[in-house]
Amino acid sequence: MQTESMGSPEARPDHRPAQLAIGVGAVLLAAALAYGAANIPSDAGYAGVGPDFLPWLVAAAMALCGVLLIWEVRTGGFRKMEEPSGAARGDWHALAWVSAGILGNAALITTIGFILSCALCFTLAVRGLRISEGKPGGHAMQTVRDAATGMLISAPTYWLFTKFLAVNLPGLTGTGWL
């Protein structure tokens, strides 16, 4: 006869195998991160930590999360888990718009510059997100507003990185302002 005790680490059969797979996957990912971190030189810099510090920290945090997930599954599964929200199926039309924005940005950033490619990415992604909410994608005037908003976001970002932080981002002109 099995008794239920609060916090008992005994394995209970009411968990789903997929829940256990998530925890095991997290531990395996942590092991892969640790393997990668072991190949990074550990020479300490001026702050006393080397370039391998952050990868080791991420690997350790991921391993801890994986172990805690496995413990949670072995002691009864993910308790008090709400039913998933949203549609039963993915919205592939919306995903196509968002993906087009991201891929377009990656493909065009060196050709048309950071500002215009990010504005294009914003415009297409916003259209996809609207569609995913069941709203219309937007008419021509809405698309123009989205493109303007994308430029109003990306231009100051570009100027901040290029003028104040001295990070080279691809521009449209050689002046550094577009």
C-alpha positions in Angstrom: 0.0 0.0 0.0 1.5 3.3 -1.1 0.9 6.4 1.0 1.1 9.9 -0.2 3.4 12.0 2.0 4.1 15.7 1.3 7.6 16.1 -0.2 8.3 12.4 -0.4 11.0 11.8 -3.0 9.5 8.4 -3.9 8.7 8.0 -7.6 5.0 8.1 -8.3 3.6 6.7 -11.5 1.3 9.7 -12.2 3.8 11.7 -14.2 4.0 11.9 -17.9 7.1 10.6 -19.8 7.3 13.9 -21.6 7.7 15.7 -18.3 10.7 13.5 -17.4 12.1 14.0 -20.9 12.2 17.8 -20.3 14.3 17.4 -17.2 16.6 14.9 -18.7 16.9 17.1 -21.8 17.9 20.0 -19.6 20.6 18.0 -17.9 21.9 16.8 -21.3 22.0 20.4 -22.5 23.9 21.4 -19.4 26.4 18.7 -20.1 26.9 19.9 -23.6 27.3 23.5 -22.4 29.9 22.3 -19.8 31.7 20.4 -22.6 31.9 23.6 -24.6 32.9 25.6 -21.6 35.8 23.2 -20.9 37.3 24.1 -24.3 37.4 27.8 -23.5 40.7 29.1 -22.1 40.4 30.1 -18.4 43.0 32.9 -18.3 41.7 35.4 -15.8 41.3 38.9 -17.1 41.5 42.2 -15.2 38.3 41.4 -13.2 39.7 38.1 -11.9 37.5 35.9 -14.1 38.3 34.4 -17.4 36.2 34.1 -20.6 35.0 30.7 -19.4 33.2 32.0 -16.3 29.9 32.8 -17.9 29.6 29.6 -19.9 30.3 27.6 -16.7 27.8 29.6 -14.8 25.1 29.0 -17.4 25.9 25.3 -17.5 25.6 25.0 -13.8 22.3 26.9 -13.7 21.0 24.7 -16.5 22.1 21.6 -14.7 20.4 22.8 -11.5 17.1 23.5 -13.4 17.3 20.0 -15.0 17.8 18.3 -11.7 15.0 20.2 -10.1 12.7 19.3 -13.0 13.5 15.7 -12.7 12.9 15.8 -8.9 9.6 17.5 -9.5 8.5 14.8 -12.0 9.7 11.9 -9.7 7.7 13.3 -6.8 4.4 13.6 -8.6 4.7 15.4 -11.9 4.2 19.0 -12.6 1.6 19.9 -10.0 -1.0 22.6 -10.3 -0.2 23.0 -14.0 -2.8 25.1 -15.8 -4.2 23.9 -19.0 -2.4 25.4 -22.0 -3.9 28.5 -23.4 -4.2 29.5 -27.1 -5.3 27.6 -30.1 -5.1 23.9 -30.5 -3.0 24.2 -33.6 -0.3 26.6 -34.6 -1.0 29.6 -36.9 1.3 28.9 -39.8 0.2 32.0 -41.7 1.3 34.2 -38.8 4.5 32.2 -38.4 5.4 32.8 -42.0 5.1 36.6 -41.7 7.3 36.7 -38.5 9.8 34.3 -40.1 9.9 36.4 -43.3 10.7 39.5 -41.2 13.5 37.8 -39.3 15.0 36.1 -42.4 14.6 39.3 -44.4 16.4 41.3 -41.8 19.3 38.8 -41.8 19.5 38.7 -45.6 19.2 42.5 -46.2 21.1 44.1 -43.2 24.4 44.4 -45.1 22.6 45.6 -48.3 20.1 48.2 -47.1 21.6 48.9 -43.7 20.6 48.3 -40.1 17.8 50.9 -39.9 15.8 49.8 -43.0 16.3 46.1 -42.5 15.1 46.3 -38.9 12.1 48.5 -39.9 11.2 45.8 -42.5 11.6 43.1 -39.8 9.4 45.1 -37.4 6.7 45.7 -40.1 6.5 42.0 -41.1 6.6 40.7 -37.6 3.9 43.0 -36.4 1.7 41.9 -39.2 2.3 38.3 -38.2 1.5 39.0 -34.6 -1.7 40.7 -35.5 -2.8 37.7 -37.6 -1.9 35.4 -34.7 -4.4 37.3 -32.5 -7.1 36.8 -35.1 -7.0 40.5 -36.2 -6.6 41.7 -39.8 -3.0 41.9 -40.9 -3.3 45.6 -41.7 -4.2 47.8 -44.7 -1.7 49.9 -46.6 -1.9 52.9 -44.2 -1.3 50.5 -41.2 1.7 49.1 -43.0 3.1 52.6 -43.5 2.6 53.3 -39.8 4.3 50.1 -38.8 7.3 50.9 -41.1 7.5 54.3 -39.6 7.4 52.9 -36.1 10.1 50.4 -37.0 12.3 53.2 -38.2 11.6 55.3 -35.1 12.8 52.3 -33.0 15.7 51.2 -35.1 17.3 54.6 -35.9 18.0 55.6 -32.3 19.2 52.1 -31.6 21.6 52.4 -34.6 22.8 55.8 -33.5 23.3 54.7 -29.9 25.4 51.7 -30.9 27.5 53.5 -33.7 27.9 56.9 -32.2 28.1 56.3 -28.4 29.2 52.7 -28.1 31.5 52.6 -31.2 29.9 49.3 -32.4 30.1 49.0 -36.1 26.7 48.2 -37.6 26.0 48.1 -41.3 24.7 51.4 -42.6 23.2 52.5 -45.9 25.6 55.4 -46.3 29.1 56.1 -45.3 28.1 59.0 -43.0 27.2 56.8 -40.1 23.7 58.4 -39.7 21.8 56.0 -42.1 
